[in-house]
Structures are given as C-alpha cells and as structure tokens.
Amino acid sequence: AAAGSYGFLSESRSALRLHPPLFSTEHTWGNGDRELETSRYQAGWVFEWSSGGVFEAYGIRQFEELFEPFALSEDVVIPEGEYTFEEFQAAFTPGQNWTFGLGGNVRAGSFFDGTLTSFGISPVWNVSPHLSLRAEYLHDRADFDERDEHFRAHILRLRSSVPIDARASVNALVQFNSLADLVGGNLRCR
C-alpha cells in the first residue's frame, strides 16, 4: 500500500483550514502464484474547515479476481472471474466540537458486474464534553441486471461515547442489519 498527499494551509482568517489532494493505491498478490488478486487506486480531495467539519470526495478504480463465487446474500452471488469497476464517493463529517451536526455520505458506480448506490446520514449530538450521541443510517443497493439479482441492505447504528477523563472512557454501540435481520452491540471500557 502507498499513499501520498500534499496539503494547502489557508490564511488564519479563512473559513477553510486545510485542503490537500490525496492519492493512494493498494495491491495484493497471491502467495502461491504471485498473481495480482486485488488492486485499488483512489484519488480525491479533502476540505477541512476551521470549525472542524471535513468534506471528502474520491474517485476509485478497483480490480478483483474471485477464485470462487462470492455470496453477498442468499439471493445474490458474484460468479468467479476478473472484475474491474469504478465508483465515486463523497462524505461530510461534522466537527467534534460542534454541539449538533449532520454528516452523510454517498457512493455510486459499477460494482463487480453490476452497479452500486449507497447513502448514509449520521446526526451527532455532543451533549457535553462528557457525553456524545450519534446515530447512523446506511442504505446499500446493488443491482446485477444481467443475472436479475438485486441486493438491498439497511443498517442502523446508535453510538454513545462517555470520556470520563484523559485516561478513561466508555463507548457503546448497538447495530441493526436488515440483511441478516440481526441486532448486535458492544460495550468498550478503556
């Protein structure tokens, strides 16, 4: 994996603090035959405001070689083979010092031998320096028209963060996944 970035710092009175273009690439080769199995090229730009909010936009080109069918769900299976696909992603993340914020992301493009569109929305409420609440809703839609297969997933996450002091914190997560029809969660104490 390799990544590169060169940033531009704005003047101190500017609402925009930093805006670097980014480029990254990742490659994976098989252990036995040393053949390329996965490659990913990503180029984009990040805009960080003085208020702490961040907007990112990326173009991605990916290659995948599947040696066996890959099941996305019980109804959708990607056949083995070589695939090259492209997508565009954009996301906004509110600043950590904001009392209220609304983040979100979109993603669209080709996906293996089909298409993928995805969006998410994530409101955040920093109640106090000792309590942060966040909700996330994600929707993924993949269509493989030649095989008449379709994939829909809805994910809902609720997170809370309680930083007690510089050395201790408690984080909780509850998640619902419509595809697996499953609710899960975890509690982490540091």
C-alpha positions in Angstrom: 0.0 0.0 0.0 1.2 3.5 -0.7 -0.4 6.9 -0.1 0.6 10.5 -1.0 -0.8 13.9 -0.1 0.3 17.5 -0.3 -1.7 20.0 1.7 -2.5 23.6 1.3 -2.9 25.7 4.6 -5.2 28.6 4.3 -4.7 32.1 5.9 -5.6 32.3 9.6 -8.8 34.2 8.9 -10.0 31.8 6.3 -13.0 29.5 7.0 -11.1 26.7 5.2 -8.1 25.5 7.2 -6.6 22.7 5.0 -7.4 21.2 1.6 -5.0 18.5 0.4 -5.4 16.4 -2.7 -4.8 12.7 -1.9 -3.7 9.6 -3.8 -3.5 6.1 -2.5 -3.0 2.7 -4.0 -3.2 -0.9 -2.6 -2.2 -4.1 -4.3 -2.5 -7.7 -3.1 -0.7 -10.7 -4.8 -1.3 -14.4 -4.2 1.2 -16.2 -2.0 1.5 -19.2 -4.3 1.4 -17.9 -7.8 2.3 -14.2 -7.2 -0.6 -13.2 -9.4 -2.4 -9.9 -8.8 -5.6 -10.6 -6.9 -6.7 -7.1 -5.8 -5.7 -3.6 -6.7 -7.3 -0.3 -5.7 -6.4 3.3 -6.9 -8.0 6.2 -5.1 -7.7 9.9 -5.9 -9.5 12.7 -4.3 -9.5 15.9 -2.3 -10.2 16.7 1.3 -11.5 20.1 2.6 -11.2 20.8 6.4 -12.9 23.9 7.8 -11.6 25.9 10.7 -14.8 24.8 12.6 -13.7 21.2 12.4 -16.0 19.9 9.6 -14.5 17.8 6.9 -15.7 17.1 3.3 -14.0 14.4 1.2 -14.6 13.4 -2.4 -12.9 10.4 -4.1 -12.8 8.6 -7.4 -11.9 4.9 -7.1 -10.8 2.2 -9.6 -10.6 -1.3 -8.3 -9.7 -4.7 -9.7 -10.8 -8.0 -8.1 -10.1 -11.6 -9.1 -12.5 -14.0 -7.5 -11.4 -17.6 -7.4 -14.7 -18.9 -6.2 -18.2 -17.4 -6.1 -18.8 -14.6 -3.6 -22.2 -14.5 -1.8 -23.4 -11.0 -0.9 -26.6 -12.5 0.4 -28.7 -15.7 0.0 -30.1 -14.2 -3.3 -27.0 -12.6 -4.8 -23.9 -14.4 -5.7 -21.0 -12.9 -7.7 -19.5 -15.5 -10.1 -15.8 -16.3 -10.0 -13.8 -14.2 -12.5 -11.9 -11.0 -13.0 -13.7 -7.7 -12.4 -12.7 -4.0 -12.8 -15.0 -1.4 -11.5 -15.1 2.4 -10.7 -17.0 4.4 -8.2 -17.3 7.9 -6.8 -17.6 8.6 -3.0 -18.3 11.8 -1.1 -18.7 12.3 2.7 -19.1 15.1 5.2 -18.2 14.7 8.8 -19.2 17.4 11.4 -16.5 18.8 13.7 -16.0 17.1 17.1 -16.5 20.5 18.8 -20.0 21.0 17.3 -22.9 20.7 19.6 -25.2 19.4 16.8 -24.0 18.2 13.4 -25.3 16.2 10.5 -22.9 14.1 8.5 -23.5 11.9 5.5 -22.1 10.1 2.6 -22.9 8.9 -0.9 -21.3 6.3 -3.1 -22.2 5.3 -6.7 -20.6 3.4 -9.6 -20.1 0.0 -11.0 -19.7 -3.0 -8.6 -18.3 -6.3 -10.0 -20.6 -6.9 -12.9 -23.4 -4.7 -11.6 -24.0 -1.2 -10.1 -23.9 0.0 -6.6 -25.5 3.1 -5.0 -25.2 3.8 -1.3 -26.0 6.6 1.0 -25.8 7.3 4.7 -26.9 10.0 7.1 -25.4 10.5 10.6 -26.7 13.1 13.1 -24.5 13.7 16.1 -25.2 15.5 19.4 -22.3 16.4 21.6 -24.4 16.8 24.8 -21.4 17.9 26.9 -17.6 17.3 27.0 -18.5 14.0 28.8 -21.3 12.6 26.5 -21.6 12.3 22.7 -24.5 10.6 21.0 -24.5 9.5 17.3 -27.0 7.7 15.1 -26.2 6.4 11.6 -28.5 5.1 8.9 -26.9 3.3 5.8 -28.6 2.1 2.7 -26.9 -0.1 0.1 -28.4 -1.0 -3.2 -26.7 -3.3 -5.7 -28.2 -4.4 -9.0 -27.0 -7.1 -11.3 -29.4 -6.8 -14.2 -27.9 -9.4 -16.5 -28.5 -12.1 -13.8 -31.7 -10.4 -12.5 -30.2 -10.3 -8.9 -30.6 -7.4 -6.5 -29.2 -6.7 -3.1 -30.7 -4.2 -0.5 -29.3 -3.6 2.9 -30.3 -1.2 5.7 -28.1 -0.7 8.7 -28.9 1.4 11.7 -26.3 2.2 14.3 -26.6 4.0 17.7 -23.4 5.0 19.4 -22.5 6.8 22.6 -19.2 7.9 23.9 -18.5 8.9 27.5 -15.0 10.3 28.1 -14.6 10.3 31.8 -11.1 11.8 31.9 -7.9 11.7 29.9 -7.3 8.1 30.9 -10.8 6.5 31.0 -13.7 6.3 28.6 -16.8 4.2 27.9 -18.1 3.6 24.3 -21.3 1.7 23.4 -22.6 0.6 20.0 -25.9 -1.1 19.0 -26.4 -2.1 15.4 -29.3 -3.5 13.4 -28.6 -5.1 10.0 -31.7 -5.8 7.8 -29.9 -8.3 5.6 -29.0 -10.6 8.5 -32.1 -9.5 10.4 -29.8 -9.2 13.4 -29.2 -6.8 16.3 -25.8 -6.7 17.9 -23.8 -4.4 20.1 -20.7 -3.9 22.2 -19.5 -2.0 25.2 -15.9 -0.9 25.5 -14.3 0.4 28.6 -10.8 2.0 28.4 
